[in-house]
Amino acid sequence: MIRRVVITGMGTVNALSCDLQAFGGALCAGKSGVTPIEQFDTSAFKVRFGGEVKNFTPEDVIEPKTARRLDRFAQFALVAAIAAVKDSGLDFGTEDPFRCGIIFGSGIGGLNEFEEQHSRYLAGGPGKIGPFVIPKMIANNAAGTISIHFELRGPNTTVSTACASAGNAIGDALRAIQWDYADVMVTGGSEAGITPMGLGGFCAARALSTRNDNPQSASRPFDRDRDGFVLSEGSGVLILEELEHAKRRGATIYGEVLGCGCTADAHHITDPHPCGSGAAGAMRFALRDAKLNPQDIQYINAHGTSTPKGDIAETQAIKQVFGEHAKRVAISSTKSMLGHLLGASGGVELIATVLGIEHSVVHPTINYLTPDPECDLDYVPNTARELRIRRAISNSFGFGGHNCCLVVGAMN
């Protein structure tokens, strides 16, 4: 028998807020977290803004010595995980540590550390390279650090599927509990790609919006005048728990994870399949896994990156799967306010989706000013909408053609 899996805790670090409920409020208010980048001098860059986490002080939450030994992406991950565990009310000291695990996503890992240590090498040779460069740089450092902090000894893996990383990680954590490998899983994703090489690399790929004169209007998913995504950073962590386990301890339950679908475009290393066939397949598989019909879905949290090709492909995919219902389902993009958190986006966006279910509201897609004839669905433009959401899906698609769709729902 497949076991039911529920969400009992959530935590996030992002450009809008590091407080869960404040984050939800900012989303519903249509606020933008996109600002000029302050971490380094961007004057030589074609793009000079992003979804940067300002005034982040991990030492307020984790031991300073530990914080120094973590790259920024792992600091984000641990701070968000601590918040999620606190939100869940779990006391891991009373749990079997081998029945509690972590499956976590990151598309890039410790890019800050790699750049810093490479600069030290160029300036002073190999003797100047720090002793923690490898453990701080590797993408699995976040999962390992969370495991050590909470002394969790169950399943522990890292998923790296570009911008689908957190979505795939959550899907894998779902399976770990469904198939009785664990009772509790800490999952989600983290990314800190706002670095000189991260920003410069995406600029060189011509993937980013160049609206330096008005950064807060730069991310405009599904709008005709979109010109690329906005690079962002942060972390989103969820606590997944087997339903009966959660009930026994009297946990507050946000909702249920009902299904997951994953596919590959097998088309291009950066561009989506032009017909959206891979994305459509992921949504179909997720609905089948959840034993739902397209008409059962009230809301889609779109991948919605604000790229010319990506938004059209996702729109076409939704039409393929939902048919006439595509015109009736509410769709919005969290990235319109946060920018693109890369491998962390699926975690933060599932949190946004669950908050929408909890509060019966769909956050808007801001900066939607000029309709695109090729993107002609209901993207909840600019203003939040009250809506009783019983079932919703969250899409995450990544470079390499990775597609992941998660289905979540309110508890019956």
C-alpha positions in Angstrom: 0.0 0.0 0.0 1.4 3.4 -1.0 1.6 5.6 2.1 0.2 9.1 2.1 2.6 12.1 2.5 1.8 15.4 4.0 3.6 18.8 4.5 4.0 19.7 8.1 6.7 22.5 8.0 8.1 25.1 5.7 10.9 27.6 5.7 12.4 29.9 3.2 15.2 32.5 2.6 14.5 34.7 -0.4 14.6 38.2 -1.7 11.2 39.1 -0.4 11.4 37.7 3.2 13.0 35.1 5.4 9.8 34.8 7.4 7.2 32.4 6.0 4.0 34.3 6.6 5.6 37.6 5.6 6.7 36.0 2.4 3.1 34.9 1.7 1.8 38.4 2.5 4.4 40.0 0.1 3.4 37.6 -2.7 -0.3 38.4 -2.3 0.5 42.2 -2.2 2.4 41.8 -5.5 5.7 43.1 -4.2 8.9 42.7 -6.0 12.1 41.5 -4.4 14.3 42.5 -7.4 16.9 45.2 -6.7 20.3 46.4 -7.8 23.0 43.8 -6.8 25.2 44.9 -3.9 27.4 41.8 -3.3 30.0 42.9 -5.8 30.7 45.6 -8.3 28.4 45.1 -11.3 29.4 48.2 -13.3 31.1 46.2 -16.0 28.2 43.8 -16.4 25.4 44.1 -19.0 22.9 43.2 -16.2 23.2 44.8 -12.7 20.2 43.6 -10.8 18.8 40.4 -9.3 16.7 38.8 -6.6 19.4 39.3 -3.9 18.9 38.3 -0.3 19.8 41.5 1.6 21.4 41.8 5.0 21.6 38.0 5.4 23.3 37.1 8.7 23.4 33.4 9.2 25.1 33.8 12.5 21.8 34.9 14.0 20.6 31.3 13.5 23.7 29.0 13.2 27.0 28.9 15.1 29.5 31.4 13.6 32.1 28.7 13.2 29.7 26.6 11.3 28.6 29.5 9.1 32.2 30.3 8.2 32.6 26.8 6.9 29.6 26.9 4.6 29.2 28.5 1.2 26.3 31.0 0.9 24.0 28.4 -0.7 24.5 26.0 2.2 23.9 28.8 4.7 20.6 29.5 3.0 19.8 25.9 3.1 20.5 25.3 6.8 18.8 28.5 7.9 15.6 27.6 5.9 15.8 24.0 7.2 16.0 25.2 10.8 12.9 27.4 10.2 11.0 24.5 8.5 11.8 22.1 11.4 10.7 24.7 13.9 7.5 25.3 12.0 6.8 21.6 11.9 7.1 21.1 15.7 9.2 18.0 15.2 11.6 17.0 17.9 14.1 14.8 16.2 15.5 13.7 19.5 12.4 11.6 19.9 12.5 10.1 16.4 14.4 7.1 15.0 17.2 9.0 13.1 17.4 6.2 10.5 13.7 6.9 9.6 14.4 10.7 9.0 16.4 11.9 6.0 17.2 14.7 3.6 16.9 14.8 -0.2 17.9 18.3 -1.4 18.4 20.1 -4.7 21.0 22.6 -6.0 21.8 23.3 -9.6 25.2 24.9 -9.0 26.3 24.4 -5.4 29.1 26.4 -3.9 29.9 28.9 -6.7 30.9 31.6 -4.3 33.5 29.4 -2.7 34.9 28.2 -6.1 35.3 31.8 -7.4 36.9 33.0 -4.1 39.4 30.2 -4.0 40.3 30.4 -7.7 41.1 34.1 -7.1 43.4 33.1 -4.2 45.1 30.5 -6.4 45.7 33.0 -9.2 47.1 35.6 -6.7 49.3 33.3 -4.7 49.5 29.8 -6.1 48.1 26.5 -4.8 49.4 27.2 -1.3 46.8 29.9 -0.8 43.8 27.6 -1.5 41.8 27.1 1.7 41.3 23.7 3.3 37.5 23.8 3.1 37.2 24.6 -0.6 36.0 21.1 -1.6 33.4 20.5 1.1 32.2 24.1 0.8 31.9 23.9 -3.0 30.2 20.5 -3.6 26.5 20.6 -4.2 25.7 17.9 -1.6 27.1 20.1 1.2 23.7 21.4 2.0 22.1 18.0 2.5 25.1 16.8 4.5 25.1 19.9 6.7 21.4 19.6 7.4 21.9 15.9 8.3 24.7 16.7 10.7 22.9 19.6 12.3 19.8 17.5 13.1 21.7 14.1 13.4 19.5 12.5 10.8 20.8 9.2 9.4 18.1 8.1 7.0 18.1 8.6 3.2 20.4 11.4 2.2 21.0 12.4 -1.4 21.4 15.5 -3.6 19.6 16.2 -6.9 21.2 18.4 -9.5 18.9 18.9 -12.5 19.4 22.6 -13.1 16.2 24.6 -12.4 14.3 21.4 -11.8 16.5 20.4 -8.9 14.3 21.2 -5.9 11.2 19.9 -7.7 13.0 16.6 -8.4 14.3 16.4 -4.8 10.8 16.9 -3.4 9.5 14.2 -5.7 12.3 11.8 -4.6 11.5 12.6 -0.9 7.9 11.9 -1.6 8.8 8.4 -2.9 11.1 7.7 0.1 8.1 8.1 2.4 5.5 6.5 0.1 7.7 3.4 -0.3 8.5 3.2 3.5 12.2 4.1 3.4 11.5 7.0 5.8 8.8 8.6 7.9 10.1 12.2 7.7 12.1 13.9 5.0 13.6 17.4 4.9 13.5 18.5 1.2 13.7 21.4 -1.1 16.5 23.3 -2.7 19.0 26.1 -2.3 21.1 28.3 -4.6 23.4 31.3 -4.4 24.2 32.0 -8.1 24.5 35.8 -7.8 28.3 35.9 -8.2 30.5 37.5 -10.9 30.7 34.2 -12.8 27.1 33.3 -12.3 25.8 36.7 -13.5 28.4 36.9 -16.2 27.7 33.4 -17.5 24.0 34.0 -17.8 24.6 37.4 -19.4 26.9 35.7 -22.0 24.1 33.1 -22.6 21.8 36.1 -23.3 19.3 34.5 -20.9 18.7 37.6 -18.6 16.5 40.6 -18.8 18.5 43.8 -19.3 16.1 46.3 -17.8 18.6 48.0 -15.6 16.6 51.2 -15.6 13.6 49.5 -13.9 14.7 46.2 -12.2 11.3 45.6 -10.5 9.5 45.5 -13.8 12.1 43.2 -15.4 10.6 39.8 -14.7 7.4 39.8 -16.7 6.3 36.2 -17.3 3.9 35.7 -20.2 3.9 39.4 -21.1 4.6 40.2 -24.8 7.6 42.4 -23.9 9.4 39.9 -21.7 13.2 39.8 -22.5 14.7 37.2 -20.2 14.7 36.0 -16.6 16.0 37.7 -13.5 18.8 35.9 -11.6 17.9 35.3 -8.0 19.1 33.4 -4.9 17.7 31.8 -1.8 16.3 28.5 -0.4 12.9 26.8 0.1 12.6 23.8 2.5 9.6 21.6 3.3 9.1 18.9 5.8 7.4 15.9 4.3 5.9 13.4 6.7 3.9 10.2 6.5 0.3 11.0 7.3 -0.3 8.7 10.3 3.1 9.7 11.8 2.0 13.3 11.6 -1.4 12.6 13.1 0.1 10.7 16.1 2.2 13.7 17.2 -0.7 16.2 16.5 1.2 18.0 13.8 -0.3 20.9 11.9 -0.8 19.8 8.3 -0.5 22.3 5.5 -1.6 19.9 2.7 -0.8 16.6 1.0 1.7 15.9 -1.7 -0.4 13.8 -4.1 1.9 13.1 -7.1 5.0 13.8 -9.1 5.8 13.5 -12.8 9.2 13.8 -14.4 10.3 13.8 -18.1 13.0 14.9 -20.4 12.7 17.1 -23.5 15.6 15.3 -25.3 15.7 18.4 -27.5 18.3 21.1 -26.6 20.7 21.9 -23.7 19.1 25.3 -22.9 15.9 25.8 -25.0 12.7 24.0 -24.1 11.0 21.8 -26.7 9.1 24.3 -28.8 5.9 22.3 -28.6 6.1 21.9 -24.8 5.8 18.1 -25.2 8.2 17.3 -22.3 6.5 19.7 -19.9 3.1 18.3 -21.0 4.3 14.8 -20.3 5.5 15.7 -16.8 2.1 17.2 -16.0 0.2 14.2 -17.4 2.4 11.8 -15.3 1.9 13.9 -12.2 -1.9 13.9 -12.6 -1.9 10.1 -13.2 0.3 9.6 -10.2 -2.1 11.7 -8.1 -5.1 9.8 -9.6 -6.6 13.1 -10.7 -8.1 14.5 -13.9 -7.1 17.9 -15.4 -10.5 19.3 -14.4 -9.6 18.6 -10.7 -6.9 21.3 -10.7 -7.8 24.9 -9.8 -4.4 26.4 -9.8 -1.0 26.1 -11.6 2.1 27.7 -10.2 3.9 28.0 -13.5 7.6 27.7 -14.1 7.0 31.1 -15.8 10.6 32.4 -16.2 9.9 35.4 -18.4 11.9 34.1 -21.3 10.5 34.4 -24.8 10.6 30.7 -25.7 10.0 29.2 -22.3 6.7 30.9 -21.5 5.2 30.0 -24.9 6.3 26.4 -24.5 4.7 26.2 -21.0 1.5 27.7 -22.3 1.3 25.2 -25.1 2.0 22.4 -22.6 -0.8 23.5 -20.4 -3.2 23.6 -23.3 -2.2 20.1 -24.4 -2.8 18.6 -21.0 -5.9 20.6 -19.8 -7.7 21.2 -23.1 -10.7 23.6 -22.6 -10.1 23.6 -18.9 -6.8 25.4 -19.5 -8.8 28.6 -20.0 -10.5 28.2 -16.6 -7.5 27.3 -14.4 -5.7 30.1 -12.6 -2.0 30.4 -13.4 0.6 32.6 -11.9 4.4 32.9 -11.7 6.2 33.5 -8.4 9.3 34.5 -10.5 7.5 37.7 -11.5 8.3 38.9 -7.9 11.3 36.9 -6.9 13.2 36.3 -10.1 14.6 32.8 -10.8 16.2 31.0 -7.9 17.5 28.3 -10.3 17.8 25.0 -8.5 16.0 26.4 -5.4 13.0 27.7 -7.4 10.9 24.5 -7.1 11.1 24.6 -3.3 10.2 28.2 -2.9 7.4 27.9 -5.5 5.9 24.9 -3.9 5.8 26.8 -0.6 4.0 29.7 -2.4 1.5 27.1 -3.8 0.8 25.6 -0.4 0.3 29.1 1.2 -2.2 29.7 -1.6 -4.1 26.6 -0.6 -3.9 27.5 3.1 -5.2 31.0 2.6 -7.5 30.5 -0.4 -5.7 33.0 -2.5 -3.7 33.0 -5.8 -0.8 35.4 -5.8 -0.6 37.5 -9.0 1.8 37.5 -11.9 3.0 41.0 -11.7 4.4 43.2 -14.5 1.8 41.7 -16.9 1.0 44.7 -19.0 0.8 43.7 -22.7 -0.9 40.4 -23.6 1.0 38.0 -25.9 -1.2 36.3 -28.5 0.9 33.1 -28.0 0.3 33.2 -24.2 -3.4 33.6 -23.9 -4.4 31.9 -20.7 -5.4 33.3 -17.3 -2.2 34.4 -15.6 -3.8 36.2 -12.7 -2.4 39.6 -13.8 -1.1 42.0 -11.3 -3.6 41.5 -8.5 -4.1 38.6 -6.1 -7.4 36.6 -6.4 -9.4 34.9 -3.8 -9.9 31.3 -4.8 -10.7 28.1 -2.9 -7.9 25.8 -4.1 -8.4 22.1 -3.5 -5.8 20.8 -5.9 -2.8 22.6 -7.5 0.3 21.8 -9.5 3.8 23.4 -9.4 6.0 23.2 -12.5 9.8 23.2 -12.6 11.8 22.9 -15.8 15.6 23.1 -16.2 18.4 23.4 -18.7 19.2 20.0 -20.1 15.5 19.4 -20.8 14.6 18.3 -17.2 10.9 18.6 -16.4 9.2 18.1 -13.0 5.6 18.6 -11.9 4.3 18.3 -8.4 0.7 17.9 -7.4 -0.4 19.1 -4.0 -3.8 19.4 -2.3 -5.8 20.4 0.7 -6.5 17.7 3.3 -9.9 16.1 2.9 
